Amino acid sequence: MVGGVTIVSFVALLYVIEAVDQVSGSRLEQDGIRPLEVDGLWGILWAPLLHANWAHLVANTVPALVLGFLVSLAGMSRFIYATVIVWILGGFGTWLIGNLGAPYGVETNHIGASGLIFGWLTFLIVFGFFTRHAWQIVVGILVFLVYGGVLWGALPGTFGVSWQGHLCGGIAGVIAAYLLSGPERKARTKRKIGTAPGLLT
């Protein structure tokens, strides 16, 4: 219930921000990630909250609700840490490579929650394989079957779509899953050591 309320509140906030942006003449959109520009680093904090238009936000709404809620089922602390890791690490990666593939002389500006969504997606796909928990593995497989096709969006493609943000968010999601599965991996290692042949205690 807490996870559901949290993710619904987050998406509702995105709609409020987009309404403010529309009223302000799209001024907020200028606060996205501008690669390799020092002041563009601030965009790492704001980019996932900003969208180009209502259509852009609507396209991100259902995946954000579904994937965000599923991540919260791993525990609210893990949901928060995973979100922060994807938000910051994925954003910084986008800041580093965001101009790749752009026409010469064009300054790119990356906005949208899709990088965060890609991070949640990859987190869910691999987390179960790190923890070895059956239900998390099943969730990962189901998520891959339903949403796996969107991973193609992390490959270079149409200019105007931030494949760089998708790619960096996805990589950050895998890193988050590995880091946050630490307790289960350590416990598994201890069990292996404890059952090693010839061990004397």
Backbone as a ProteinNet text record, in pm:
[ID]
protein_1_A
[PRIMARY]
MVGGVTIVSFVALLYVIEAVDQVSGSRLEQDGIRPLEVDGLWGILWAPLLHANWAHLVANTVPALVLGFLVSLAGMSRFIYATVIVWILGGFGTWLIGNLGAPYGVETNHIGASGLIFGWLTFLIVFGFFTRHAWQIVVGILVFLVYGGVLWGALPGTFGVSWQGHLCGGIAGVIAAYLLSGPERKARTKRKIGTAPGLLT
[TERTIARY]
82.4	0	86.5	191.7	282.4	350.8	393.9	457.9	364.1	238.7	140.3	113.9	96.2	72	192.3	312.3	434.1	446.8	427.9	448.4	336.6	213.3	102.9	126.5	176.9	206.1	316.3	416.7	526	475	393.3	340.1	247.5	169.7	83	167.3	281.8	372.4	420.9	447.7	491.9	385.6	259	150.4	138.6	159.6	156.1	268.8	387.4	502.2	480.5	423.9	398.4	295	194.1	95	160.4	249.7	323.1	408.8	472.3	557.8	477.7	359	274.7	233	195.9	153.9	269.5	390.8	508.1	567.9	502.5	555.9	672.9	671.2	774.8	912.8	916.1	1044.9	1118.2	1042.8	1106.3	1188.4	1150.1	1219.1	1365.7	1400.6	1539.2	1630.5	1572.5	1651.4	1685.2	1687.7	1724.4	1874.4	1917.7	2060.3	2121.7	2211.7	2286.3	2427.4	2457.8	2582.7	2708.7	2800.5	2934.1	2935.7	2820.8	2816.3	2805.6	2888.6	2893.6	2757.3	2689.8	2558.1	2453.2	2487.1	2396.2	2391.1	2486.5	2485.6	2361.6	2310.4	2189.6	2072.2	2077.1	1970.3	1955.4	2063.5	2055.8	1946	1931	1830.3	1689.4	1676.3	1543	1491.4	1580.7	1539.1	1427.4	1432.6	1325.1	1188	1186	1059	997.2	1073.1	1031	997.1	898.8	858.9	833.8	851.2	839.7	697.1	600.1	458	374.1	241.7	153.1	168.1	186.1	199.6	321.4	429.4	552.5	527.5	459.3	429.7	332.8	229.5	132.1	200.3	294.8	365.1	446.4	492.4	572.8	489.1	362	281.5	261	209.5	180.1	307.2	413.9	537.3	589.7	581	627.4	545.4	414.3	327.1	353.7	360	376.1	514.4	618.4	754.6	794.4	755.3	785.5	722.4	597	528.5	596.9	635.7	700.8	834.6	908.7	1035.6	1008.1	900.6	869	838.1	800	772.5	898.6	1014.5	1141	1171.2	1085.2	1104.6	1120.8	1061.7	1065.3	1206.1	1289.4	1426.4	1500.9	1481.2	1546.5	1489.8	1359.9	1299.5	1362.9	1378.2	1435.5	1580.2	1659.1	1800.2	1816	1735.6	1744.2	1709.9	1606.1	1564.2	1672.7	1734.1	1841.2	1960.7	1999.4	2113.8	2087.5	1969.2	1936.4	1927	1863	1843.4	1977.9	2068.8	2195.7	2297.1	2319.2	2420.2	2378.6	2250.6	2202.3	2206.6	2172.2	2177	2318	2411.9	2551.2	2605.4	2568.5	2610.1	2554.4	2429.5	2368.3	2440.8	2481.9	2558.5	2690.7	2750.5	2878.9	2865	2764.1	2756.2	2636.1	2564.1	2438.8	2448.3	2566	2581.3	2618.5	2642.4	2678.6	2566.4	2601.8	2503.7	2428.5	2449.3	2380.2	2448.3	2372.9	2433.1	2537.2	2637.9	2747	2693.5	2735.6	2697.9	2565	2492	2362.8	2383.8	2332.2	2339.6	2213.8	2230.1	2114.8	2072.7	1946.4	1888.2	1797.6	1836.4	1768.2	1670.1	1544.4	1441.7	1353.3	1278.1	1182.8	1216.9	1114.8	1131.7	1172	1193.1	1220	1352.2	1452.5	1577.7	1555.3	1474.1	1438.3	1358.9	1268.9	1187.6	1276.1	1371.5	1464.7	1544.7	1582	1654.5	1571.4	1444.5	1354.8	1335.9	1327.2	1306.3	1422.6	1544.4	1659.4	1681.2	1650.3	1659.4	1572	1448.4	1354.1	1396.8	1451.7	1490.3	1602.7	1700.2	1819.1	1820.4	1737.2	1745.3	1725.8	1628.9	1602.3	1718	1791.1	1904.3	2021.3	2026	2126.4	2085.6	1956.2	1909.9	1880.6	1851.1	1812.4	1679.4	1595.2	1461.1	1367.2	1295.2	1213.3	1112.3	1040.4	934.9	992.6	1112.9	1175.8	1226.9	1269.9	1309.9	1188.8	1077	953.7	910.1	915.1	879.4	970.2	1099.8	1194.6	1164.5	1131	1099.5	971.8	869.5	743.6	762.4	840.3	866.9	940.7	1035.5	1109.3	1017.1	926.6	834.9	740.7	697.8	602.1	670.1	781.5	844.4	982.8	1030.4	1164.9	1188	1083.5	1097.9	1143	1109.9	1146.7	1297.2	1369	1513.9	1584.5	1517.3	1574.9	1590.4	1513.4	1523.9	1652.8	1735.1	1864.9	1974.8	1935.9	2032.4	2018.5	2128.5	2122.2	2012.1	1936.3	1825.2	1788.2	1660.6	1609.5	1657.5	1711.7	1753.1	1629.1	1640	1525.4	1475.7	1516.4	1485.9	1613.9	1609.2	1730.8	1768.9	1823.9	1871.2	1986	2059	2168.3	2115.1	2003.3	1941.6	1886.3	1827.9	1775.3	1888.4	1997	2111.1	2172.6	2198	2261	2168	2038.8	1943.7	1940.1	1942.4	1941.2	2064.6	2180.5	2305.2	2301.3	2253.3	2243.6	2148.5	2042	1948.8	2014.5	2099.9	2173.3	2269.1	2338.5	2430.3	2354.8	2239	2157.5	2114	2072.9	2028.8	2142.7	2261.4	2377.2	2410.4	2416.7	2452.4	2348.2	2220.9	2115.1	2082.5	2141.3	2126.3	2239.9	2321.5	2437.6	2407.6	2303.6	2274.9	2249.1	2172.8	2144.4	2270	2351.3	2473.4	2571.6	2582.8	2672	2622.8	2491.3	2434.3	2457.3	2445.9	2467.3	2612.8	2704.6	2846.7	2877.9	2818.2	2840	2788.3	2672.4	2617.4	2709	2767.4	2858.1	2981.5	3033.4	3151.7	3118.7	3000	2959.5	2936.5	2905.8	2879.3	2996.7	3110.3	3227.1	3276.9	3319.4	3366.8	3487.2	3489.5	3603.9	3612	3508.7	3512.3	3495.2	3585.4	3579.5	3540.6	3443.3	3403.2	3409
-120.3	0	126.3	123	238.4	258.8	147.5	157.4	213.8	167.5	216.1	364.2	407.8	549.7	633.1	581	654.5	676.7	570.6	584.2	663.7	649.6	730.5	877.9	906.5	1045.3	1103	1020.2	1066	1101	1013.2	1039	1160.3	1175	1292.9	1419.8	1413.7	1528.3	1563.5	1462.6	1487.1	1565.1	1533.3	1602.8	1747.4	1767.5	1904	1987.1	1928	1999.2	2030.2	1934.8	1959.5	2070.1	2076.3	2183.2	2318.8	2324.8	2449.3	2485.6	2385.4	2409.5	2464.6	2409.1	2456.8	2601.3	2633.8	2770.1	2868.5	2821.9	2910.3	2921.9	2860.8	2867.5	2774.2	2659.6	2555.6	2600.5	2693.4	2741.4	2636.9	2553.3	2453.8	2353.2	2329.7	2231	2266.4	2391.3	2433.6	2384.3	2328.7	2281.5	2133.3	2079.6	1940	1919.8	1799.5	1766.5	1814.8	1910.4	1959	1901.7	1803.5	1727.8	1814.5	1781.6	1839.4	1989.2	2044.8	2183.8	2183.8	2265.9	2265.2	2294.9	2398.9	2430.7	2327.7	2245.8	2139.7	2024.9	2022	1918.8	1928.6	2051.7	2068.6	1993.4	1972.8	1900.9	1757.3	1701.4	1565.4	1556.9	1663.1	1664.6	1682.9	1761.1	1800.6	1722.6	1667.3	1607.4	1503.6	1409.4	1308.9	1365.5	1489.1	1551.7	1631	1650.4	1738.7	1658.9	1708.5	1642.4	1745.8	1701.9	1795.1	1842.7	1755.3	1788.7	1683	1698.5	1603.4	1463.2	1453.6	1322.7	1248.7	1322.6	1264.8	1209.3	1286.5	1243.4	1125.4	1130.5	1021.3	890.8	897.7	777.6	714.8	797	745.8	704.9	741.4	724.1	578.2	495.5	356.4	279.2	287.3	217.9	264.8	394.3	445	387.8	384.7	331.3	182.8	105.8	-39.6	-75.8	-25.2	-63.6	-5.8	118	178.2	100	59.6	-17.9	-152.3	-219.6	-349.8	-337.7	-230.7	-210.1	-189.8	-120	-94.7	-223.8	-329.6	-457.5	-522.1	-476.8	-525.9	-461	-368.1	-295.8	-147.9	-65.1	78.2	135.3	82.1	133.6	102.4	-17.3	-52.9	28.9	52.7	135.5	274.7	332.9	467.8	468.2	371.9	367.2	339.4	246.6	215.6	338	409.5	529.1	635.8	655.5	755.7	717.7	589.5	544.4	565.5	523.7	539.1	686.9	765	907.6	978.8	957.8	1030.8	969	838.9	773.9	774.3	742.6	745.3	885.3	983.9	1122.4	1167.8	1128.1	1168.3	1103.4	977.2	911.6	983.1	1026.4	1102.2	1233.4	1297	1422.3	1398.7	1281.8	1251.4	1218.8	1141.6	1092.5	1145.8	1239	1283.9	1345.2	1390.2	1451.4	1350.9	1225.3	1124.8	1108.5	1111.9	1093.8	1218.6	1327.8	1452.5	1519.6	1588.8	1661.4	1760.9	1783.1	1871.6	2010.7	2061.6	2195.8	2205.5	2093.1	2094.6	2064.8	2150.7	2128.5	2056	1939.5	1859.8	1893.4	1865.7	1891.5	1773.2	1692.7	1566.8	1581.8	1548.7	1556	1431.2	1406.4	1296.4	1188.6	1117.3	1011.7	878.4	874.2	746.1	684.4	766.5	712	640.7	700.1	638.3	510.2	513.9	396.2	282.3	313.8	210.6	152.6	236.8	188	93.7	130.5	40.4	-89.6	-80.7	-199.9	-297.4	-249.6	-339.8	-389.1	-304.8	-347.8	-470.5	-462.3	-572.7	-698.2	-681.4	-796.3	-876.3	-807.6	-877.6	-898.6	-824.8	-829.5	-971.3	-1042.4	-1177.4	-1272.7	-1252.8	-1340.5	-1312.2	-1191.3	-1159.2	-1211.8	-1200.5	-1243.3	-1392.1	-1452.3	-1593.7	-1621.6	-1519.2	-1538.9	-1573.1	-1682.2	-1733	-1631	-1564.3	-1473.4	-1351.9	-1309	-1195.9	-1235.9	-1360.1	-1409.9	-1414.8	-1463.1	-1470.5	-1331.1	-1235.4	-1097.1	-1044.9	-1072.2	-1026.3	-1083.1	-1212.2	-1276.1	-1217.1	-1200	-1143	-1000.4	-921.2	-783.8	-782.1	-873.2	-879.9	-916.3	-1011.5	-1053.2	-940.5	-860	-753.2	-627.7	-589.4	-461.4	-473.6	-597.3	-615.5	-550.1	-541.1	-482.3	-337.3	-265.7	-124.2	-105.8	-214.7	-203.8	-164.7	-187.6	-141.8	9.9	76.7	221.9	269.9	175.2	211.8	207.4	179.6	176.9	303.9	347.7	469.3	458.7	564.9	562.4	700.9	732.2	859.6	975	1077.4	1196.3	1262.1	1301	1357.4	1264	1136.5	1039.3	1013.4	1030.7	1020.6	875.3	810.6	674.2	673.8	787.2	796.4	788.6	860	855	717.2	651.8	517.1	420.3	430.8	341.4	359.8	483.2	510.5	474.6	500.7	460.6	310.3	238	92.2	36	90.4	45.5	74	192.1	228.4	135.1	89.5	-4.3	-137.1	-185.1	-309.7	-291.7	-178.8	-149.9	-143	-75.9	-66.5	-204.7	-289.9	-424.5	-502.7	-489.8	-561.5	-510.6	-379.7	-322	-355.1	-345.7	-363.8	-510.1	-599.4	-742.3	-791.9	-700.1	-734.9	-827.3	-799.7	-887.8	-1033	-1052.5	-1188.9	-1255.4	-1181.4	-1240.1	-1278.1	-1192.9	-1223.4	-1343.4	-1349.8	-1464.1	-1592.6	-1586.9	-1705	-1750.1	-1654	-1686.5	-1752.4	-1699.4	-1757.6	-1900.9	-1924.8	-2060.4	-2156.7	-2108.5	-2194	-2227.4	-2127.8	-2150.4	-2246.3	-2225.6	-2309.1	-2454.5	-2482.3	-2619.4	-2678.5	-2608.5	-2658.8	-2787.2	-2886.5	-3015.6	-2998.1	-3073.7	-3072.4	-2952.2	-2866.5	-2747	-2788.5	-2741	-2773.1	-2650	-2659.8	-2545.7	-2583.6
0	0	0	83	88.4	-45.7	-107.1	-238	-342.8	-340.3	-436.2	-419.9	-296.2	-269.4	-312.3	-285.5	-319.6	-468.9	-548.1	-691.9	-756.9	-707.1	-759.7	-728.9	-610.1	-572.4	-660	-689.6	-775.1	-914.2	-971.5	-1105.6	-1103.4	-997.9	-985.4	-983.2	-914.5	-911	-1051.3	-1132.9	-1270.8	-1348	-1324	-1392.7	-1344.4	-1216.6	-1163.5	-1224.4	-1231.6	-1287.6	-1434.3	-1509.3	-1651.8	-1670	-1581.9	-1589.1	-1566.5	-1468	-1441.3	-1561.1	-1621	-1737.1	-1854.1	-1876	-1985.5	-1962.9	-1841.1	-1808.6	-1823.2	-1792.5	-1797.4	-1937.2	-2035.9	-2171.4	-2193.3	-2125.7	-2139	-2091.4	-1999.3	-1949.3	-1865.9	-1795.4	-1709.2	-1788.3	-1912.4	-1995	-2017.8	-2000.5	-2021.5	-1910.8	-1804.3	-1690.7	-1699.6	-1821.7	-1840	-1835.1	-1870.4	-1871.4	-2001.2	-1991.6	-2107.7	-2098.3	-2183.2	-2172	-2176.3	-2084.9	-2077.7	-2051.1	-2011.8	-1967.4	-1815.1	-1751.1	-1605.3	-1544.5	-1595.4	-1539	-1580.3	-1680.2	-1720.9	-1621.4	-1526.1	-1422.6	-1334.1	-1316.4	-1236.2	-1296.7	-1427.5	-1494.3	-1446.4	-1389.3	-1336.3	-1230.2	-1152.4	-1047	-1101.4	-1210	-1255.8	-1375.6	-1457.2	-1584.6	-1573.2	-1476.8	-1470.5	-1435.9	-1387.8	-1350.4	-1464.6	-1572.6	-1681.3	-1806.3	-1882.5	-2007	-2115.6	-2240.2	-2352	-2373.3	-2344.8	-2363.3	-2293.4	-2303	-2237.5	-2296	-2427	-2491.2	-2437.9	-2420.1	-2365.3	-2225.2	-2143.3	-2006.4	-2004.7	-2086	-2090.6	-2130.7	-2225.4	-2270.4	-2157.6	-2064.2	-1952.8	-1831.9	-1831.1	-1711.1	-1670	-1759.2	-1723.6	-1687.8	-1769	-1728.3	-1593.4	-1565.9	-1436.7	-1322.7	-1338.5	-1234.7	-1210	-1317.4	-1305	-1252.4	-1318	-1281.5	-1146.4	-1121.2	-991.6	-877.6	-895.9	-791.9	-770.8	-878.4	-865.9	-794.2	-820.6	-748.6	-600	-567.9	-426.9	-351.8	-422.1	-357.1	-302.1	-347.6	-292.9	-158.4	-116.2	9	-19.1	64.4	38.7	46.1	135.8	143.2	14.4	-37.5	-163.4	-279.4	-276.2	-380.4	-380.9	-263.8	-254.6	-300.8	-251	-289.7	-438.7	-491.4	-634.5	-718.3	-677.3	-750.1	-746.7	-630.5	-618.7	-705.2	-702.4	-782.1	-930.1	-976.1	-1118.2	-1154.5	-1068.8	-1093.3	-1109.2	-1013.1	-1012	-1107.5	-1097.1	-1180.8	-1327	-1352.1	-1489.8	-1547.1	-1464.5	-1509.9	-1540.3	-1455.5	-1478.7	-1605.7	-1627.7	-1751.5	-1873.1	-1863.3	-1973.1	-1995.3	-1887.5	-1898.2	-1971.5	-1951.1	-2014.1	-2162.4	-2200.6	-2339.5	-2415.2	-2356.4	-2415.8	-2553.7	-2593.3	-2725.6	-2834.4	-2796.2	-2895.9	-2997.3	-3123	-3228.8	-3268.4	-3195.7	-3229	-3348.6	-3433.2	-3544.7	-3494.1	-3572.8	-3533.2	-3499.2	-3384.5	-3344.2	-3271.5	-3261.6	-3193.5	-3045.5	-2958.8	-2814.7	-2769.5	-2712.2	-2670.9	-2528.1	-2498.6	-2367.4	-2334.4	-2237.6	-2209.2	-2093.1	-2117.1	-2013	-2022.1	-1915.1	-1915.4	-1814	-1770.4	-1670.5	-1732.1	-1863.1	-1927.8	-1882.7	-1851.3	-1799.7	-1667.4	-1582.4	-1455.1	-1478.1	-1574	-1605.8	-1656.4	-1741.8	-1790.5	-1674.6	-1579.1	-1463.2	-1378.6	-1356.2	-1282.5	-1357.9	-1489.5	-1572.3	-1559	-1579.1	-1571.2	-1428.6	-1329.8	-1190.3	-1168.4	-1213.1	-1193.5	-1268.9	-1387.8	-1468.4	-1404.2	-1344.2	-1293.8	-1143	-1068.5	-922.1	-867.7	-919.7	-872.5	-895	-1002.2	-1030.6	-935.6	-881.4	-780.5	-643.1	-609	-476.8	-471.5	-587.8	-598.9	-530.3	-515.4	-461.9	-577	-561.5	-672	-721.2	-629.5	-674	-745.8	-704.9	-772.1	-911.2	-924.2	-1055.8	-1148.3	-1096.1	-1175.3	-1218.5	-1125.3	-1158.7	-1269.1	-1257.7	-1358.5	-1496.1	-1500.8	-1628.4	-1688	-1604.7	-1653.1	-1703.1	-1628.1	-1669.8	-1802.5	-1818	-1944.6	-2059.9	-2037	-2143.2	-2184.2	-2085.7	-2114.1	-2166.9	-2103.9	-2135.5	-2200.8	-2217.4	-2270.2	-2405.2	-2485	-2618.2	-2615.6	-2507.3	-2503.4	-2484	-2449.5	-2431.7	-2560.6	-2674.2	-2801.4	-2800.5	-2715.6	-2705.7	-2643.5	-2594.9	-2539	-2644.6	-2769.5	-2879.6	-2963.6	-3024.8	-3107.9	-3212.3	-3223.8	-3318.5	-3363.6	-3360.8	-3409.8	-3323.9	-3388.9	-3314.3	-3254.8	-3130.2	-3059.5	-2951.4	-2958.7	-2854.3	-2775.9	-2645.8	-2564.3	-2538	-2641.9	-2620.5	-2519.9	-2513.5	-2416.8	-2274.2	-2248.5	-2117	-2085.9	-2187.2	-2168.9	-2136	-2212	-2192.2	-2053.7	-2016.2	-1886.7	-1771.5	-1787	-1684.7	-1669	-1781.6	-1776.6	-1709.4	-1742.4	-1679	-1529	-1493.2	-1351.9	-1277.6	-1344.3	-1282.1	-1248.9	-1338.2	-1312.7	-1195.3	-1193.1	-1082.8	-950.6	-951.6	-830	-782.5	-875.9	-839.1	-775.3	-830.7	-774.9	-634.9	-619.4	-489.7	-382.9	-418	-320.1	-292.5	-370.4	-342.4	-253.5	-203.6	-122.7	-5.4	76.4	190	148.8	42	-3.9	-59.4	-130.9	-186.7	-76.4	25.5	137.8	216.4	238.5	310.4	233	101.9	18.8	25.8	26.8	37.4	172.1	279	411.9	418.9	355.4	355.5	281.7	171.8	94.5	176	247.5	330.4	444.6	503.6	616.4	579.7	454.7	410.7	332.9	332.8	258.8	321.1	240.9	291	382.5	492.6	581	672.8	675.5	759.8	905.7	991.9	1134.5	1211.3	1304.2	1386.4	1533.3
[MASK]
+++++++++++++++++++++++++++++++++++++++++++++++++++++++++++++++++++++++++++++++++++++++++++++++++++++++++++++++++++++++++++++++++++++++++++++++++++++++++++++++++++++++++++++++++++++++++++++++++++++++++

